[in-house]
Amino acid sequence: MKAILLGTFSSLFFAVTFVLNRSMELSGGSWVWSSSLRFFFMVPFLLFLVLWRKNFIQLWLELKRNPKPWLIWSFVGFVLFYAPLTFAAAYGPGWLIAGTWQFTIIAGVLLTPFFKSKDHESNRLKIPLKALAISSIILIGIVLIQFQHVQSVSLSMLLLGFLPVIVACFAYPLGNRKMMAFCSDRLDTFQRVLGMTLASLPYWFVLSIYGLTTVGLPSMNQVIQSLLVGLSSGVIATILFFFATDLVRNSPEHLAAVEATLSIQIIWVILGEVFLLSSPWPNSLAFFGIFLIMIGMMLHSYFSVRTPNLPTIVNQRKVKA
């Protein structure tokens, strides 16, 4: 239950991403700067936290000892997650991006076979059908929320605002889970988030150079909003969510439940767009969809408490000599 609550709180701070990214696009900001600035601003906050906890030396040694997994899975979990999200914001409203992002619920469950059992390392884990069924209820609710809006969106906008987000839906849980399995108990959540952020910086520097040569420097308004996104979504939400998944990292069933808490953010996004961007309120069908989301969340919470932590996910540690 603690992991579920942490995941729910993280969804509130994650929602800031969709509202402010859309706001930046409407004001003429480029998705290139929206994505790269967020991670640049994350570094000082995370670095302060890890230094304050006196854990940076241990993290630095881990990064030096075996940088390849960090570079690979940080690219997957951070770059292939956030760059497509900000790109999609240029072609669709926040509700469409946030709604499509809820496919993460299903993607997280479908990724289970990519991991091996801790008890039988030669065996791949099976998809937890109960979690898949409950997540499908949440997904139906998301579809109902989106139904009134999809009819007013062109096909090109729908595809450009849809396909990149699907890539992000698989990349985020895959990168997170792979790094959890690799780090095992050697690093805490703060160290892992900082390590992944540092390992992703080369990719963001390349993207920034591209932005500098194509669209020029970002406006001060975009810099400030990117700072807010970096603090709320990049630092607070990411740490809360990673800490929640750390608590249940050995159970595919419980991991699916925690990842399903991301669906709550669609509610926060709707409220944010209504009050901050003057978007219309959802209709009755959309409110029924919200009701289904809440039912799905309660079912996930109930079964995550009753389900034992079996089978477990093997920790993948490969360290160079």
Buried (B, 14 or more C-beta within 10 A) or exposed (E): EEBBEBBBBBBBBBBBBBBBBBBBBEEEBBBBBBBBBBBBBBBEBBBEBBEEEEBBEBBBEBBEEBBEBBBBBBBBBBBBBBBBBBBBBBBBBBBBBBBBBBBBBBBBBBBBEEBBBBEEEEEEBEBBEBBBEBBBBBBBBBBBBBBBBEEEBEEEBBEBBBBBBBBBBBBBBBBBBBBBBBBEEBBBBBBBBBBBBBBBBEBBEEBBEEBEEEBEEBBEEBBBBBBBBBBBBBBBBBBBBBBBBBBBBBBBBBBBBBBBBBBBBBBBBBBBBBEEBEBEEBBEEBEBBBEBBBBBBEBBBBBBEEBEBEBBBBBBEEEEE
